[in-house]
Amino acid sequence: MLKLTHVQKIYPNGYQAIRDFNLEIEDGDFCVLVGPSGCGKSTTLRMIAGLEDITHGTFEIDGKVVNNIPPKARGIAMVFQSYALYPTLTVYENMAFALDLAGFDEDIIDKRVRETAKILGLTDYLDRLPKNLSGGQRQRVALGRAIIRKAKIFLMDEPLSNLDARQRVNMRSELVKIHRNVGATTVYVTHDQVEAMTMATKIVCMDVGVIKQVGTPEELYFHPKNLFVAGFIGDPPMNFVHGEVVNGSFKAKGYDVNLSKLSSELLAKLEGKKVVMGYRPEHAVLHLEGKKEDYVTLSASIEVYEMLGDIQNVYLDNAGTKAIIKAAPEDKIKIGSSLEYSVAYGDLHFFDEKTEDAIE
Ligand code: ADP
């Protein structure tokens, strides 16, 4: 179990990269730190690894403060984006290297290399040199070198960023399987919300130096705590309309949305407030089959669309407010024409315009 309490990082040049970081990671978690470039993900990971000092606060592993314990003694294995394999050593030798160095018996090394190769599907490649492997296979060897040391904790910094799109998708599900097999607590850094959503048991969504929300992928998707998380998780991102709730209706330029079907409790919180209304592109319904009274109706003009095969992304404009919705491939989309669509009351999100916190 990892625990960071009131952790701050101030670099020698005075820049405060992490402000007040509080996080608990349970044993066996696959914890993904996600956020835009520069928000402090790598800094956090490097403090966990012991490669970077913690300026204030404490970091504990299994209840013991390890701020001053050197990286080697923390029981941590790190996988970086560059695989850093030894080019002149075979897959077998690359994986055996650390154990060799640590003075393990050859029998034990052999057993561990073969076990690890089996978990990673590398059994047939043990005699190959790295240059004769695909990017995905190389990445698996790099993982193998971490797994073979039986570390309690794995740290990964954008490990898939050197792979092409298809390999990345494959490695995502492989990493999940490997994590399930090995069971080690993993902290994984990425700027890619899809990686976070698909792999994490726990997502830590960060913005410059602070945590914006911690939760399961479902919690962040369905109940984003603030505007930042709502806009960061989901692709294309959630649509936002800035307006005001007056007499039970959401009003903005081009919008007059009757909210009377919302719970009275929620409506009371919204009444009279400047709010941002949000809905996800995938929650727009073009052909309503449910009960009409459970939905609000919106309309906008079509600016552009992208046909992706399984869906179309339709780019809309309503009185200057842009939106993107997903339509079925068979939907007739005509640029310049207007489009009516519905969004279920349950799929609407509201945020306080000033604090940017969700109102639920
Ligand atoms: P991320 O991994 O989220 O992209 P980083 O943790 O690498 O972000 O960096 C967070 C912030 O700290 C950035 O603004 C970066 O420029 C700054 N930073 C990183 N390393 C140093 C350093 N050694 N000295 C000063 N500032 C740094």
Boltz pocket constraint, residues with backbone or C-beta under 6 A from the ligand:
constraints:
  - pocket:
      binder: B
      contacts: [[A, 11], [A, 12], [A, 13], [A, 15], [A, 17], [A, 35], [A, 36], [A, 37], [A, 38], [A, 39], [A, 40], [A, 41], [A, 42], [A, 43], [A, 44]]
      max_distance: 6.0
